[in-house]
Amino acid sequence: MKIKGYCREKITKPDRVAEIFRAILAAEDQIDQDKEHFWTVGLNQNNGIKYVELVSLGTLNASLVHPREVFRMAILEATAAILLVHNHPSGNQNASDDDLKVVKRISEAGAIIGIKLMDSIIVAGDQYLSWQEAGLL
């Protein structure tokens, strides 16, 4: 999915990523805003956005994610790196144990196939958590 107005935008700060995904969520109806979303953002060599893919639309507090789906588009689009972004409808930006396990697994898979995981960002209302800034990656 190409997000109008954001493709090729160079990503330099996680707060800009959070801002983009708040806008994407705000464009959805309220029922879907209250569900966990898990997106993959494919980046080119200059950290420009190549694509944004909704990998999973979950429930109020969970989303099913597998590295196979995360990297499918990244491989097809020959991306240099990816960002992971997911929301917490609860408004709590802290990473859960499941978040930690999923991101670790995706990071390991990316290392094997040669696609770097640049960051994982949790968007929670006006707050966000960048795993890179927090030293979790």
Backbone torsions as a table, in degrees:
resi	resn	phi	psi	omega
1	MET	NA	129.2	175.1
2	LYS	-96.2	123.9	-179.5
3	ILE	-91.0	111.1	-176.7
4	LYS	-52.9	130.5	176.9
5	GLY	89.9	-12.3	-177.1
6	TYR	-115.0	-20.0	-178.4
7	CYS	-62.7	137.0	-178.1
8	ARG	76.0	-2.6	174.6
9	GLU	-64.3	133.7	179.9
10	LYS	-81.1	128.3	-179.2
11	ILE	-92.9	118.4	179.1
12	THR	-123.0	-21.0	-176.7
13	LYS	-138.6	139.8	-179.6
14	PRO	-65.9	-27.4	179.1
15	ASP	-65.8	-30.2	175.8
16	ARG	-69.4	-39.1	176.4
17	VAL	-61.0	-46.8	178.9
18	ALA	-59.2	-40.9	179.3
19	GLU	-62.4	-43.4	178.7
20	ILE	-60.3	-44.7	-175.5
21	PHE	-77.3	-25.3	170.5
22	ARG	-63.8	-40.8	178.5
23	ALA	-65.7	-39.8	178.0
24	ILE	-63.4	-46.1	178.6
25	LEU	-63.3	-40.1	-178.3
26	ALA	-63.4	-24.7	179.9
27	ALA	-78.9	-10.3	-179.5
28	GLU	-88.6	163.1	176.2
29	ASP	-73.7	160.2	-173.3
30	GLN	-58.1	-36.5	-179.7
31	ILE	-59.9	-45.3	179.5
32	ASP	-75.0	-29.7	177.1
33	GLN	-61.4	-27.6	-178.3
34	ASP	-86.9	11.8	178.0
35	LYS	-114.4	151.0	174.6
36	GLU	-71.6	134.1	174.9
37	HIS	-115.3	146.3	175.2
38	PHE	-131.4	115.0	-178.2
39	TRP	-112.8	153.7	168.1
40	THR	-116.4	134.7	177.0
41	VAL	-113.5	117.8	177.1
42	GLY	-85.9	133.8	-177.7
43	LEU	-118.1	145.7	174.1
44	ASN	-85.6	-172.5	-176.2
45	GLN	-63.6	-22.4	-179.1
46	ASN	-101.5	17.8	-177.3
47	ASN	62.3	26.2	172.4
48	GLY	-83.7	143.2	-179.8
49	ILE	-71.0	123.3	174.1
50	LYS	-92.4	-39.3	-179.0
51	TYR	-160.3	161.7	170.2
52	VAL	-127.4	126.1	-179.7
53	GLU	-123.2	128.3	171.3
54	LEU	-79.7	107.8	-176.8
55	VAL	-82.5	-36.7	-176.8
56	SER	-151.5	135.0	170.8
57	LEU	-114.1	113.9	-171.5
58	GLY	-103.0	-142.0	-178.2
59	THR	-110.3	-166.6	-179.5
60	LEU	-56.3	-36.4	-174.6
61	ASN	-137.6	19.5	179.5
62	ALA	-155.8	154.9	177.1
63	SER	-147.8	131.9	-179.2
64	LEU	-84.9	122.4	-176.0
65	VAL	-135.8	137.5	178.1
66	HIS	-134.1	142.1	179.6
67	PRO	-54.7	-32.2	-180.0
68	ARG	-55.9	-46.0	179.6
69	GLU	-74.5	-33.7	-179.7
70	VAL	-63.6	-41.3	-174.0
71	PHE	-96.4	-6.0	-179.1
72	ARG	-55.9	-57.0	-178.7
73	MET	-68.2	-35.6	-179.9
74	ALA	-60.4	-39.9	178.8
75	ILE	-71.1	-45.8	180.0
76	LEU	-61.4	-36.5	-178.3
77	GLU	-90.2	0.0	-179.9
78	ALA	52.3	52.9	-179.2
79	THR	-79.7	151.8	178.3
80	ALA	-81.1	-33.2	-175.8
81	ALA	-158.8	167.0	176.5
82	ILE	-132.4	157.9	167.2
83	LEU	-115.6	145.6	170.6
84	LEU	-107.1	137.8	176.6
85	VAL	-137.2	130.7	170.1
86	HIS	-142.8	158.9	-177.5
87	ASN	-107.1	156.1	171.2
88	HIS	-119.0	101.2	-179.8
89	PRO	-58.3	-21.0	179.8
90	SER	-66.6	-20.9	-176.2
91	GLY	91.1	-3.6	179.0
92	ASN	-91.0	115.6	-176.6
93	GLN	-83.6	-3.1	-178.8
94	ASN	-69.7	145.4	179.3
95	ALA	-77.0	134.2	176.3
96	SER	-84.9	170.3	175.5
97	ASP	-59.8	-40.2	177.7
98	ASP	-63.7	-40.1	176.8
99	ASP	-58.4	-46.1	-178.7
100	LEU	-60.8	-43.1	-179.5
101	LYS	-65.6	-45.8	-177.9
102	VAL	-63.9	-46.7	-177.6
103	VAL	-66.9	-38.3	177.2
104	LYS	-61.4	-44.0	180.0
105	ARG	-64.1	-42.8	179.3
106	ILE	-66.0	-41.5	178.2
107	SER	-60.6	-43.5	179.1
108	GLU	-64.8	-42.0	178.8
109	ALA	-64.0	-42.2	178.8
110	GLY	-61.7	-39.1	178.5
111	ALA	-62.7	-37.5	179.9
112	ILE	-67.6	-42.2	-175.9
113	ILE	-92.4	-4.2	174.7
114	GLY	85.0	26.0	174.4
115	ILE	-117.5	113.9	-174.2
116	LYS	-74.0	137.8	170.9
117	LEU	-89.4	108.8	-176.7
118	MET	-76.3	-38.2	-176.9
119	ASP	-169.4	160.6	170.0
120	SER	-128.7	127.1	-173.9
121	ILE	-123.4	130.1	175.4
122	ILE	-103.1	124.5	177.1
123	VAL	-103.5	125.8	-177.7
124	ALA	-139.2	90.9	-176.7
125	GLY	62.1	-128.0	179.7
126	ASP	-83.0	-5.3	-178.3
127	GLN	-101.4	161.4	172.1
128	TYR	-151.1	160.7	174.0
129	LEU	-128.0	120.8	173.0
130	SER	-97.7	119.8	179.6
131	TRP	-62.5	-34.5	179.6
132	GLN	-64.7	-48.5	179.4
133	GLU	-63.9	-35.0	-177.5
134	ALA	-83.0	-4.0	-179.4
135	GLY	74.6	23.5	-179.3
136	LEU	-89.6	-12.4	177.4
137	LEU	-103.4	NA	NA
